[in-house]
Each structure stands twice: as C-alpha cells, then as structure tokens.
Amino acid sequence: MNDLIELIRSMQSDEAEDFIAFAKAKNQRSDVKNIMLFDLIRSGVRRDLDLKIYGKGNKNALNALKNRLKENLIDFTASRGFSNESLEELQLLKLLLAARIFLEKEQFSMGFKTLHKAIRSSSKLESYAILQECYHTYVQYAHLDPKCDLDQLIAAYNRNQSLYETEIKWVKLYAILKRELTQNPANIFDLIKEKLEEYDLQIDASLSFKTLFQIMNIVTDAATLKSDYAGVSLFMNHVFELVKVKKHLADKHLYYHCEILYLMSGTYFRNRDFIASQKTLTELEVQLLKQRGAFESQFRERVLLLKALNFNYTNRPIEAMQLITHLKKPTTRIVVVHAMLLFQQTEFNAARRKLNELKHTDRFYERKEGLLFVLYKNILEILIYMELSQPDLVESKMRSFKKRYKNSLLGIKEERVITFMKLLRNYFDEPYLATQKTFKNKVEQAFIWKPVDREDIFAMSFYAYLKSKMERKTIFQATIDLVAQGSNS
C-alpha cells in the first residue's frame, strides 16, 4: 500500500488528470472503483477505504482493487513514457522490427532499406544497444545484399560493440559507486579514481548523454557527502564541456540533458557562482518547454527550490520566500530549506512549525535523503530551540545528536561538524562570552578552514550563526556577508 500511496502522491495535477482519462478509456465496464480509490488516496484518505468504496467492510475486494489500480498505474506510466522520452528509441525499435519482418518474408529490397535507415538513425542517436541489434541482423542477412561490403560491415559492428561494452562498464560502475555511497565511505574520491582505473574507462565525447549524466550524478553525490563541491568543480566543467560538444543531440536526449543542466546549476550554486547557476537554470527552463513540457512536472519543484536558494543567497530573501511558499506539494528537502529561510529571517516559531511537518523518524530520512541532510536538519532544530529559549529541548537534542552521529561523522572525516557542535555548546552555556575576543579566537582556532572560495555554502551558513552572535548582526546579514567573501556573484 505504501508504494501505491507514494506513487500517487508524486503525481502532478496534469499527470493525475491524464491517468483518470487513461483509466476511464481502459475500463471495460461501468465499474469505476479503481478511479474512486485513486481519488481517495490522492485526497489523503488512508482509513476505511473499503467502507467508502463498497459501503461495507471488504478487505479482500479492496486488496484486489489496489492491485488493479497499481497495474493501471504501471501501464499508464509506461504508455506516457513511450510517448515522451522514449519516442526516439521506440521509433528505432519499430524500424528494426519492420526490417526483420521484411527480411524474414524475403522482401529484401524493403528490408535492407529499412535496416539502413535504422542503422543511420541509431548511430546519430548514439543508441549503441539498438545499433548492436541492427548490425547483428545485417550480418545475418549480409550474403543476400549484393551492395554489402562485409569487411566494412564487420569493422563497423566491432567498433560499435566496443562502444556498447564501454557503456555497459559505465552502467556497472554507476551501480557499484551508488551502492558504496550509501555506506558513507571516508575516501569516496579515491574510490571513484580507483574504480575508473579498474574498469579502464575514459571520459570523452563518445559517451552518451545518459552516461555523462550518470558520471555527473555520482560526482555530485560524492561532493555532497564530503561537502566539497569546489573539489569537483574542474571535473564537472570538463564533463559539461563534452555535453556542449554534443549539443546537436540534446533534443533527442532531452530528459538527460535537463538532468545535466540541473546538476551543473546546483554545482555552480554550491560554489557560489550565482550568475552561472542562474544562467544555467534559465537554460534548463527553456529546455523544459520542449516536447510539450513532457518533463516539466518532474523538474518543477527542484528548479523552484534552486531558484529560491539563488535568490536568498544573492540578498533577495523576499523573492526566495515567495517562491518557496507557493509550492503546493513540498518535498522533504523543500520543507527543511523553507525552515532554514524562516530561521535566517528570525521567524523562529514559523521555522519550528515548518520542521514539525516532517512526521517520519531520522532513520527514515537518512535512508531517503542521506546522512548529511539529517545532520543539517538536526542542527537547524537545535538552533531553533536555542533561539526560542527552550533549554530542555536543546539539551535533549544535543545529547542524542552526539550519541547517534559522532561515530558516523568521524567515519566520513567530518570532524568540523563535531567541532561546530562543541562551540555551539560553549555559546549555549555562556552566551554572554560570544562577543569577547577569547571566544572569537577559540572559534577561529577550532576549525581547519578551507580557502574562502572553496568553502561549501551550507557549511558557511551554519558557521554564520556563531558569527552573527560574535559580531552582533542578524543571522541573515552574517550569512550574506560570509557567503559574499570569495563569491563570483
């Protein structure tokens, strides 16, 4: 039931309307109970669904209905996918299938013409898997084509096989590194380098948009885990340049192109290159209008969140707040960012209410969003309780934070978070010392600082809280002043 609820909750209004139309067309009879169940779940109803649908308790019938609804949603998602991002590859598969049927029926002229078209189109699209099947079919029937140069055909087949095998290696590497990242390894960048050497992989323009996206996705995950986007900046720019070289194919790989633009905009933001981040976001929004806005709903909230963050850290907090407030179905990340924006504007009670919208345990959010996300959420809660003068909650939160996360932080070599928490404890115990020189010196000497232009923007945001106390500034002003140092904006 949970996966069905999550799937329905993730649907935007236009998707829900399309599904209802799809389900109505598919229903073989006047029974519309599957649509009733869909509407009830979408409106937030979770209990007594059988009573509401059948007028009496009937768990068996409800379970069967849930399964039918789930099957309908799977069919709808597949159909919608074929009509959007898979359109190009679907056409290639149709051409290949048609060519095989013509050749099996000994309609060789039509068969080879269709197969040549499939080969040309697959090559342009860099769809190495389908191209491999095309070459396999052609070699099988090559003796029946008087125009075929078999040596050239086999050479082309071998070249594509090499590219296809490389793509398979990248898929395997992507899966391995994604698994490793869930274990919060201490030396993730070394691990990535080691695996690249092990698989003998090169990053060049022969890689597909999907593979380039997977590479950037792994690197940004690693950068997030280590709070070191500056450390991957050159690498990300190198891969992004390869994407630009292949821009003539971007519309044929629209989904992955949009994902790449989003990752790049996020990288620019984390490195405080706000101009480049906003420019890339604008380009992403243009791309999302293509194919009748096929992917707009998938990116909408992420794009608006990144826009809001850019507004906030370029000293436009009102625009940031307006943007984030109007999101109808905020994700977990949006809720936490919204609370952070409220906190920076000294709206402490509102920030607490916002975080109270998160009903699951920290373990749940750690599985879903990652360790650092949960750490930031907990630190923000502690800061809010401190500002609301709730010492019991501060004490409780600090104790549980240390007990649960100290070893994890040491494991990923994030001692600075532990140091920050100690300084926070010092301030909490003796707040009147914050403006004294001894406390300022203690803060400066406690951290191993990265150069200001390499420090992560979110790490700086938390340090800005202490800075605001030391310099008697508002939290937001201290944040903006600190972030502006070394910024490219």
C-alpha angles and dihedrals in degrees: 000000000000094000090049091051092047092049093051093043090053093058119103119225094260091051091049091051091049091050093051089052089047092049093047091052091048098047109106094202141026089271106117098170091122089060090046090054091047092052093047094051092044091053091053101259111147107157133068093007091155091054092050094047103036101023090238141051110288113150095169093055090045092053091050090049091050090053092049091049091049091051090049091051091050091050091047093049091049093047092047090048093053090051092051129026097006094052096104095046091043089057090050091052090049091052092049092048092047091049091052092049091050092049093047088052089050092244088138101167093054091038095055093043090053092045092051089052091051091050093050093047094045090050092051091048091047089230095156096175094056091040088055090056090048092053091045090056093045094051089050091057099028094110088064094055111080091193094056120112098205095196092054091045093052091046090052090046091053093047091053092045088057091051091046092050090050089053089051090052090053091050090052092046091049091053093047095048093045088055092047091051091059088062092058096233118205096225104036095152091053089048092053091050091047093051093047089055092044092054092039092230128167127198110227143131093279090076118100124244089253092054093045089052092050091051092051091044093054092046094050090048088053091046090051092050091051096035086233112125090146088062092059098037097101092045093049091049090050092054091044089055089056088053090053090052088056095043092120086070096045097100090054090055097036098150095053092042089056091048090051092050090050093050091047093049089050091050091052090049095050088051090049094243090138096168092056091043093053092044091052091047090053090052090049091053090053090052091049090062091063124096088028091299092300094164101029094103092051093054102031100097095039092050093048091048092053091046090051091050091050090050092049097050093045089059097262099117096153092058090045092052093046091052097048094042093059095058105116100202107026118197123226091265092050091052092054094045090048089052090049092052091049090048092052088054091051092249090138100159091048090049090052092049090050093053089047087067087075103088102175129088124265089250089059093050092045090057092045103037106017137252099286092052091056091046091053091047092052094046090050090052091052091050091049092051090049092054091046090053095239102145096172092057091044091053093047094047094046093051094048091045092054094044095049106034109028095089092043091052092049089048093058092038095246096141090146090074089054089048091050091051091052091052090047089053090051091052092045092052096044110016093166089069094062095093095046121103094237091061092046090052090048091054093047093048095043097065130067094219125206116220107285093248091055100047117111115250096229093048088053091049092061093045087051088069091064090041090055090056094046094048098033093239131136114269091246095049092049089050094050093046092051096044092047090063108099092357121145092217 
